[in-house]
Amino acid sequence: MDFLRLIRYKNLFMVLLTMVLTKYALIDSIFFSNISFKNYTLIHTTYTGITLTHYQFTLLTLSVLLITAGGYIINDIFDIDTDKINKPTKVIIGKSISIKKAWFLYALTSILGLFLSIYVSITTENTEYIFIFLGTILVLFLYSKYLKKTLLFGNLVVSTLLGLVIFITVLFNEPNAHSSNLLEVISNLSTSFHLLATAIIYIIFSILTNFIREIIKDIEDVNGDLKIKAKTLPILIGRKRASKVAFFFSAILLVFLLIVLQSLKEDYLLLGYGIVFILLPFLYFMYKLWISETKKDFSKLSSLMKIVMLFGILSMVLFKLK
């Protein structure tokens, strides 16, 4: 149980859910109909295959989960002193799990994740993608050691990495077309553009929601961050002003959501879902953010943002119903 808490199993479930829905709800709904494990029939034209088999996708997902778990472990290793102040009852490393064992688990998860990503990249003839995983492991280490102490940059980096989950899934799973017919090629490009545009919307949503949540977590953890002389936003300008900065980025996300919902005005299913399960909870989040003052308030806001993020990801299921 302590190991599961260490690797943030709830957050890993979100990553798993994101990857599965991106492939089997979003990508397959845009590219394929009459889906079965043996045959994939393209909506607009005919493809001879898909980039990843179900087996390869399982390995890709496992590699991402392992690398992500490694990121959580190394973050906790470098956060021992701050966690003793911010969340003393939840400290795992140094108590139930030794620091030496934590380093071993970090190395094990990261190396296994990297090996699996190398295998998938080679077997799909996408060896250049290996550098994405290498870079991710390196950035996660640098974030935990240095970047998280900086003003907003660390928040942006880790939020971008979480958005990268959707990008990687699309990158590996976009079907390969084999056709000499010009009309089919044009149709293929059109469908690919549709997928890319839709994926970008989800990526932006993921980055912005995580970025806002990271600022809120910094406000919540300001006491522990002071001990390690971090230069996070609430330390430099105070909790109240930092919350207003988070509100500013929330307003940007609100405008983005309104633009997306406006573009869905003729798709009543997605529009209704977006208003009820994403827009309204997010408006409530913004209201609570404006009046929040205590650490307990910001802790609730962090949980509320998780719910908004979850409903955003679950909206991919609606593509299967269209």
Order of alpha helices (4+ residues) and beta strands (2+ residues): alpha-alpha-alpha-beta-beta-alpha-alpha-alpha-alpha-alpha-alpha-alpha-alpha-alpha-alpha-alpha-alpha
